[in-house]
Structures are given as C-alpha cells and as structure tokens.
Amino acid sequence: LPLREFNYALALDGRPVFAGFRSPEATLRRFGTQRLTLPVSIPLAEGQAAPTGTFRYALRGELGYTTPGEIAEILFDSGLRRPTVPFNATGTLNLSAGEAQLVAP
C-alpha cells in the first residue's frame, strides 16, 4: 500500500504550535507495520527562550494512500480519488532536555 502524504498538526497544552505536510516516502507491506517520523518544530520569536517543562500534547492528522492498481493510481494523481485515514495521539511531552521525541502508537 503506497503511502502518499501526511497532513498533521501538533498542539501543546491545547495551543496549536505546528502544522505540516510531508511525504511518508514509504510503502506498507501486506499485514505489515511501518514506523514513520513526522518532524515538528516550535517557532520562537527572536530572543524567546525555548519552552521547557512538561506539556500535554495532541498530534492529529491524516495519512493519504493509494489503493493498489493502475486505475487507482491514475485517480489519485488526477485528484479524483484520494483515500485517507485519520490518526491522533495524545500524551505528555517533557521538553526539559531541550529536545524530545514523541513515540505514538
């Protein structure tokens, strides 16, 4: 199953901090699993210190994919059929070290 596009957003303590679009550059094998990395950055004003501490996070988005077959790919490329599946993850993020990784199920 060719994965085509991610559309995603991150909120910390209920405040939106990032929205992005990315190509997964991956194909999901039949009955397989795939770990994907979604980069996120928090924009800061000039002179603003990086946030530290613990925050509640919400990561939400959609993953677009192409169903197998030439016709499905043509329909995807032409914009007529672009199947997606939503995803979301919530939890706690500790930014005390200045850099963090979110590992979502």
C-alpha positions in Angstrom: 0.0 0.0 0.0 1.9 3.1 -1.2 1.7 5.9 1.4 1.4 9.3 -0.3 1.0 12.2 2.1 0.8 13.3 5.7 -1.2 16.3 6.8 -0.7 16.8 10.6 -0.7 19.3 13.4 0.7 19.4 17.0 -0.9 21.3 19.9 0.8 21.7 23.3 -1.5 22.3 26.3 -4.3 22.9 23.8 -2.4 25.6 21.9 -1.6 24.9 18.2 2.2 25.1 17.7 2.9 23.4 14.4 1.1 22.3 11.2 2.8 20.4 8.4 2.6 18.4 5.3 5.0 15.6 4.4 5.6 12.8 2.0 5.9 9.5 4.0 8.2 8.0 1.4 7.2 4.5 2.4 5.1 1.6 1.3 3.2 -0.5 3.8 3.6 -4.2 3.3 0.6 -6.5 3.5 -0.1 -7.2 7.2 3.0 -5.2 8.0 3.8 -2.3 10.2 5.8 0.8 9.4 7.4 3.4 11.7 7.2 6.9 10.2 8.9 10.1 11.5 7.0 13.4 11.5 9.3 16.3 12.1 7.9 19.1 14.2 9.4 22.5 15.2 8.1 25.1 17.6 8.5 28.6 16.2 10.0 31.1 18.6 10.1 34.9 18.5 13.6 36.5 18.3 15.1 36.3 21.8 12.4 34.0 23.1 13.7 31.1 25.2 12.8 27.5 24.1 10.0 26.0 26.1 10.9 23.7 29.0 8.9 21.5 31.3 6.1 19.1 30.8 3.2 19.7 28.3 0.1 17.8 27.3 0.3 17.2 23.6 -2.2 16.3 20.9 -0.9 15.1 17.5 -3.7 14.9 14.8 -3.7 14.4 11.1 -4.5 12.4 8.0 -2.5 9.9 6.0 -3.2 9.7 2.3 -2.6 6.5 0.4 -3.1 4.9 -2.9 -5.0 1.6 -3.2 -3.2 -1.0 -5.4 -3.7 -0.9 -9.2 -3.0 1.4 -12.1 -6.5 2.8 -12.2 -6.4 3.7 -8.5 -3.0 5.5 -9.1 -4.4 7.4 -12.0 -7.4 8.5 -10.0 -5.1 9.6 -7.1 -2.7 11.5 -9.4 -5.6 13.4 -11.1 -7.1 14.3 -7.7 -10.4 12.4 -8.3 -9.9 9.8 -5.5 -7.5 10.4 -2.6 -8.3 8.0 0.2 -7.2 9.0 3.7 -7.2 7.6 7.2 -7.2 9.9 10.2 -4.8 9.5 13.2 -4.4 11.1 16.6 -2.2 10.6 19.6 -2.3 12.4 23.0 0.0 12.2 26.0 2.6 14.1 27.9 5.8 15.5 26.5 8.8 16.5 28.6 10.9 19.3 27.0 13.3 19.8 29.9 16.2 18.4 27.9 15.5 20.9 25.1 14.8 18.1 22.6 12.2 15.4 22.7 10.8 12.6 20.7 7.1 11.6 20.6 6.5 7.9 20.1 2.9 7.4 19.2 1.2 4.1 18.8 
